[in-house]
Amino acid sequence: MLAATSLSLPGADARPGGGYSIGSRGGRTYSAPPPTRTSPFAVRPMDRSAAQSAAPYGTMANRPYGGAYNGYPQRHPFMTGFVGGLLGAGLFGLLSGHGLFWGFHGLTSLIGFLFQVAIIGAIVLWLLRRLGGASRRIPSGSVASGGGNTTVTITPDDYRAFQRLLIDIQAAWSSQNLRALSTMATPEMVSIFNEQLSEYASRGARNVTSGVQFQQGDLSEAWRERNLTYATVAMRYSLFDITTDMSGNVIDGSSTERLTVTELWTFVKADGQGNWVLSAIQQTG
C-alpha cells in the first residue's frame, strides 16, 4: 500500500505520469521494449501496472486484455523441497548403513528395506506426475507465447494520431479534464491520472504543462493480441512544466525554461473500430 501511494505523489517530474513508468502493454507489459534511435538506452520497467507480476522483464507475468503467458514450466518450491527431503533422508539412511529412513533391524531388515523402497518410489512418482502436470498447464483464457501475438504495420496516419494524443493529453491534464482524458486513455491510465491530480488538489496545488513541441519519434514495436493492436513509440518532446498554487503562483518548475523529455508511450486500439488510446508511459534511463 505504501509503495502504491508513493507513486501517486507528485515529484520533480510533474507532467502526466509524474516521471514514472505506469500502465499496461498487454502481454508485453513486463518485456523491455526494443531500443530505437530516439531511445537507444534501457527503459525503466513498470513502477505501477494492472498487469500483476512479481517477476522482472522476460519472465512470466499475468497479462491483461486476454494476453499470453510465457510458456516456461514453473517449479513448485515447496513440493520440490519436499521431494528432495524425502530422497535426501533415504540416501542418508543408506549411506549410514541403516537403510531408507533408518531401516528395520533383525530378520526383517531386507523385507523392511524393500517395503520402504516401494513406498518412497510410489510417493516420488505421484509427486513428480503432479508437478509435471501443473508445469504444463496454461491458465484458462490464455494462449501460448507467440500465438495471437503478431507484428503489425503502423501507417503515417497512426503516427500523426500519436503526436496529436501527446499534445491533447497534456492539455487535458493541465485543465484537469478527466472527461477528455477518458476518451484518450485506458481506464487504468485515467485512474492513475485522477489520483495524481487529486494529490495536487489535496496540497492546494496544480500542475500545468504548456507549449508542447514534438521533436523526434520512432516505433519501438507494434503487435496484435486477439482483437487489440498495440504500438509502443519512443517520443522526444519539450514543454513548459510548472506547478502553481490555487492563486496561480509558481511554486515549482519554470515558465521560461523548456524541459526536454524522452518517453515511450504505448497506444492500443480495437481492430477495425475506435481510435488509438494511451495505455502506458515508460521512462528511459
C-alpha positions, 0 to 999 in steps of 0.5 A: 500500500505504501509503495502504491501511494508513493507513486501517486505523489507528485515529484520533480517530474510533474507532467502526466505520469509524474516521471514514472513508468505506469500502465499496461502493454498487454502481454508485453507489459513486463518485456523491455521494449526494443531500443530505437534511435530516439531511445537507444538506452534501457527503459525503466520497467513498470513502477505501477501496472494492472498487469500483476507480476512479481517477476522482472522483464522476460519472465512470466507475468499475468497479462491483461486484455486476454494476453499470453503467458510465457510458456516456461514450466514453473517449479513448485518450491515447496513440493520440490523441497519436499521431494528432495527431503524425502530422497535426501533422508533415504540416501542418508539412511543408506549411506549410514548403513541403516537403510531408507529412513533408518531401516528395520533391524533383525530378520526383517531388515531386507523385507523392511528395506524393500517395503520402504523402497516401494513406498518412497518410489510410489510417493516420488512418482505421484509427486513428480506426475503432479508437478509435471502436470501443473508445469504444463498447464496454461491458465484458462483464457490464455494462449501460448507465447507467440500465438495471437501475438503478431507484428503489425504495420503502423501507417503515417496516419497512426503516427500523426494520431500519436503526436496529436494524443501527446499534445491533447493529453497534456492539455487535458491534464493541465485543465484537469479534464478527466472527461477528455482524458477518458476518451484518450486513455485506458481506464487504468491510465485515467485512474492513475491520472485522477489520483495524481491530480487529486494529490495536487488538489489535496496540497492546494496545488496544480500542475500545468504543462504548456507549449508542447513541441514534438521533436523526434519519434520512432516505433519501438514495436507494434503487435496484435493480441486477439482483437487489440493492436498495440504500438509502443513509440519512443517520443522526444518532446519539450514543454513548459512544466510548472506547478502553481498554487490555487492563486496561480503562483509558481511554486515549482518548475519554470515558465521560461525554461523548456524541459526536454523529455524522452518517453515511450508511450504505448497506444492500443486500439480495437481492430477495425473500430475506435481510435488509438488510446494511451495505455502506458508511459515508460521512462528511459534511463 
